[in-house]
Amino acid sequence: MANERQETVLQKASRWLKFLVFPYARVQGLMLMEEDLTQFQSKRGIVKRLWSPLTILGIIIVLVIICMAVFAPWISPYTFQQLKEVGLGLTPPSPVWAPPSPQHWFGTAYLGADVFGDFIFGARSSLTIGLIAVTIGVVFGILIGLVCGYYGGWLDNILMRVMDMLLAFPALVLALVFVSIFGSSMQNILLAFGILTIPEYARLMRGSVLAVKESVFIQAAKVSGASDSRIIFRHVLMNCINPIIVNVSFDVGGMILALAGISFLGFGDPSNVEWGNDLAISQANIYMAPWAMIFPGLAILITVLGFMLVGDGLRDALDPRLKNL
């Protein structure tokens, strides 16, 4: 036993001596530590590249808007139902077009609506529309892009021509037509924006799949007997998801802006508390009560800016061509 222990000590000593004397000698334990450290640094690299002033500002803005939407009943002096009834002209709680005061921090608008309450609950409506519509587009767009890019053939031709037809028309015009035909309820607006977002993600995913599916690791998976579903969702999707993540951040801000545009044009849901509706109602009194337009406009501007800054930071962090910049 003592001889074995002595032999082990001698072996360790010889390995370390070899490591110290010969320049290119390696120690197995140090090699494993170096590999672990390299993986840790590569994961930290994405976080480090996200650590820029503008990206941090965007993250802070998005977190503040999300907190406003989640905790709106505790922040707003009025409930959603009260604000909704005021917007419909049922129970006006205060004077019309009153300036900011201790009772109404942002003043009042049409029919005595509290601008601060609309400001808070408008975040919930805008985020709901933006996130759900983009989720619909991402889910169906990814599935269509994966199938078309991986299999190709007649299915690819048919589906991509349909996507091209949808992309050929301005999205806002198609949304207005859809809402005009089926009604301006929240569900119809969500469905319209969700459908119009699908072609963008389908084309983006298809292009990424075409670039990845001929890679060596995909061919190795096929040779090893992996099924098509496993290759698509385990290998192809994981290597094509980065552009989708970046695009989602940009599109949420774009959806919020598009919703405000539809509501400003008079095609929004009048019973919904939303920033675009506030702008549409207050535009006729911009000189008499500018606060009724300033605060909803600032809310739209800051929210869209926050999502754009986050998307720009994610693009710089996830794009391998920019990681050395």
Secondary structure by P-SEA (a helix, b strand, c coil): caaaaaaaaaaaaaaaaaaacccccccaaaaaaaaaaaaaaaaaaaaaaaccaaaaaaaaaaaaaaaaaaaccccccccaaaaaaaaaccccccccccccccccccccccccccaaaaaaaaaaaaaaaaaaaaaaaaaaaaaaaaaaaacccaaaaaaaaaaaaaaaccaaaaaaaaaaaccccaaaaaaaaaaaaaaaaaaaaaaaaaaccccaaaaaaaaaccccccccccccccccaaaaaaaaaaaaaaaaaaaaaaaaacccccccccaaaaaaaacccccccccccaaaaaaaaaaaaaaaaaaaaaaaaaccccccc
